[in-house]
Amino acid sequence: MEYSVEISDFSGPLDLLLHLIEKSKVDIKNIFVSEITEQYLEYVSSMKQQDMELSSEFLTLAATLLLIKSRSLLPKHEDDEELFDEEYEKQLIIDRLEEYKLIKSTTDDLRSYEKEASKYFTKLPEEISTTQSINLDNVDKDTLYRAFIDVMNKKKIKSPEFYYSYVSQDRFNIKERIEHILDRLSHKNKIAFDELFDDVTTKTEVVVTFCAILELLNMQVLRITQKNPFGNIYCFKR
């Protein structure tokens, strides 16, 4: 049977040996009693490669396989001096093949993840800079931050899985959310901080709403107060 494969198809001798094993559907541990060794030697003898360093790797493994094969066919004598540990070399090749197979499988999975991730695009966060200080009245920034985290936790909104086959459209942006907050404040004298998040359904919408509140504070259109420590935070229109 003629067997001819270009060396460029394989990254090294283990890659070739694993290919022959998978093609013949032979268990890795049984390669020394199968035709895998003959197929490997046939390939090495017919390969055309100028890279001597890579060729030497193929030849080294070929020599080891050939030595193991020949010793398995020759009778053994008790007084023979063991200069070559056959069982050790067998196990060494098996261990290297199993490790290489695991690495190759993991590499294929990573390539698949990379290909899937290439379908998605992310927008880098915009840097917001301002020299104007925000007057929070009697509410410090740490309290406001904790109130924001409390809203996130109360919502118990599950984060979406990383991979989706579609991209959902945002229901509103910061500008639209500012208009919504101002409209609500035009009907009520004051609104509790967490009430402004009643209609949000995703964590993104929580963040957008919070950014809208910060923008209104920065514009000095909105003010927030907290009468007692750990009490409710209320929003007023200036």
C-alpha positions in Angstrom: 0.0 0.0 0.0 1.4 3.3 -1.1 1.5 5.9 1.7 2.5 9.5 0.9 1.8 12.6 2.9 3.5 16.0 2.7 5.4 16.9 5.9 3.8 20.4 6.0 0.6 18.8 7.1 2.1 17.9 10.5 3.8 20.1 13.1 6.1 17.3 14.3 6.5 13.5 14.8 3.9 13.3 17.5 1.4 15.0 15.3 2.0 12.5 12.5 1.9 9.5 14.9 -1.4 10.7 16.4 -2.8 11.2 12.9 -1.9 7.6 12.0 -3.5 6.3 15.3 -6.7 8.2 14.7 -6.9 7.1 11.1 -6.4 3.5 12.0 -8.7 3.8 15.0 -6.1 2.1 17.3 -5.8 2.7 21.0 -2.6 4.7 21.8 -1.4 1.9 24.1 -1.6 -0.7 21.3 0.5 1.2 18.7 3.5 -1.1 19.2 1.5 -4.2 18.2 -0.2 -2.7 15.3 0.8 -1.5 11.8 1.2 2.1 13.0 5.0 1.7 13.3 5.3 0.4 9.7 3.2 3.3 8.5 5.2 5.8 10.4 8.5 4.4 9.0 7.1 4.3 5.5 6.1 8.0 5.8 9.5 9.0 7.2 11.4 7.2 4.4 9.4 8.9 1.7 9.2 12.4 3.2 11.0 15.3 1.4 12.1 18.0 3.8 15.0 20.3 3.8 14.6 21.3 7.5 17.2 19.0 9.1 16.2 20.0 12.6 12.6 19.0 12.0 13.6 15.9 10.1 15.9 14.8 12.9 12.8 14.8 15.3 11.0 12.5 12.9 14.0 10.2 12.5 14.6 10.1 16.3 11.1 8.8 17.0 11.4 6.5 14.0 14.6 4.9 15.4 12.9 4.5 18.8 9.9 2.8 17.3 12.0 0.6 15.2 14.2 -0.5 18.1 11.1 -1.3 20.3 9.6 -3.2 17.3 12.8 -5.2 16.7 13.3 -6.1 20.4 9.8 -7.3 20.7 10.5 -9.8 17.9 13.8 -11.1 19.2 14.1 -13.7 21.9 15.2 -12.4 25.3 17.9 -14.0 27.5 18.4 -13.5 31.2 22.1 -12.7 30.8 21.5 -9.9 28.2 22.7 -6.6 29.5 19.8 -4.1 29.5 21.1 -1.0 27.9 17.7 -0.1 26.5 14.7 -0.1 28.8 12.0 -1.1 26.4 9.0 -0.7 28.8 10.2 2.8 29.9 10.5 4.0 26.3 7.1 2.6 25.4 5.5 4.4 28.3 7.4 7.6 27.5 6.0 7.6 24.0 2.5 6.8 25.2 2.6 9.6 27.8 3.8 12.1 25.3 1.1 11.1 22.8 -1.7 11.4 25.4 -0.4 14.8 26.5 -0.1 16.0 22.9 -3.6 14.8 22.2 -5.0 16.7 25.1 -3.1 19.9 24.1 -4.3 19.6 20.5 -7.9 19.1 21.6 -7.7 22.1 23.9 -6.1 24.1 21.1 -9.0 23.2 18.7 -11.5 24.3 21.4 -9.7 27.6 21.8 -9.7 28.2 18.0 -13.5 27.5 18.0 -14.0 30.0 20.8 -11.9 32.6 19.0 -13.8 32.1 15.8 -17.1 32.6 17.7 -15.9 35.6 19.6 -14.8 37.3 16.3 -18.5 37.7 15.5 -19.0 40.2 18.3 -17.8 43.7 18.7 -17.5 45.8 21.9 -17.4 49.5 22.3 -14.7 50.9 24.5 -15.9 53.1 27.4 -15.8 56.8 26.8 -13.8 58.9 29.2 -16.0 61.5 30.9 -14.1 64.5 32.3 -15.5 67.5 34.0 -14.1 70.3 36.1 -17.4 71.1 37.7 -18.1 69.7 41.1 -21.4 68.0 41.8 -23.3 69.2 44.9 -24.8 66.1 46.6 -26.2 68.1 49.5 -26.0 65.8 52.5 -25.4 62.6 50.5 -21.7 61.6 50.1 -20.5 59.7 47.0 -20.0 56.5 48.9 -23.6 56.4 50.0 -24.8 57.1 46.5 -22.5 54.3 45.2 -23.9 51.9 47.8 -27.4 52.8 46.8 -26.6 52.0 43.2 -25.2 48.6 44.2 -28.3 47.9 46.2 -30.5 48.5 43.2 -28.3 46.1 41.1 -28.6 43.4 43.8 -32.3 43.9 44.3 -33.0 43.5 40.6 -31.2 40.1 40.6 -30.9 40.4 36.9 -28.9 37.5 35.4 -26.0 38.5 33.2 -26.5 37.3 29.6 -24.4 34.4 28.4 -21.2 35.4 26.6 -22.2 33.9 23.3 -25.5 34.9 21.6 -26.5 34.5 18.0 -28.1 37.9 18.0 -27.6 41.4 19.3 -30.4 43.0 21.3 -31.3 46.6 20.8 -31.2 49.0 23.8 -34.6 50.3 24.9 -33.2 53.7 25.7 -30.0 55.8 26.0 -28.8 58.3 28.6 -30.5 61.2 26.9 -33.8 59.5 26.7 -33.5 58.4 30.3 -32.8 62.0 31.4 -36.0 63.1 29.7 -37.9 60.2 31.5 -36.6 61.2 34.9 -37.5 64.9 34.4 -40.9 63.9 33.2 -41.5 61.9 36.4 -40.3 64.7 38.5 -42.7 67.1 36.8 -45.6 65.1 38.3 -44.1 64.5 41.7 -42.3 66.7 44.2 -39.8 64.1 45.1 -39.0 60.5 44.0 -37.1 57.8 46.0 -33.8 56.9 44.4 -34.7 53.2 43.8 -38.1 54.2 42.3 -36.2 55.5 39.3 -35.2 52.0 38.5 -38.6 50.4 38.7 -39.0 49.8 35.0 -35.5 48.6 34.1 -35.1 45.0 33.0 -31.3 44.6 32.5 -28.1 45.5 34.2 -27.3 47.7 31.3 -30.5 49.7 31.8 -29.6 50.1 35.5 -26.2 51.6 34.5 -27.8 53.9 31.9 -30.3 55.1 34.4 -27.6 55.8 37.0 -25.5 57.6 34.5 -28.6 59.8 33.6 -29.0 60.6 37.3 -25.3 61.6 37.6 -25.6 63.8 34.5 -28.6 65.6 35.9 -26.6 66.2 39.1 -23.7 67.5 37.0 -26.1 69.8 35.2 -27.4 71.0 38.6 -30.9 70.1 37.5 -31.3 67.4 40.1 -30.5 67.3 43.8 -30.6 64.4 46.2 -31.0 64.3 49.9 -30.9 61.8 52.8 -32.4 62.9 56.1 -31.1 60.0 58.2 -28.0 57.8 57.9 -29.0 54.6 56.1 -32.3 56.2 55.3 -33.9 56.5 51.9 -32.3 58.7 49.3 -34.8 61.1 47.6 -34.4 63.0 44.3 -35.7 66.6 43.8 -35.9 68.8 40.8 -34.0 72.1 41.5 
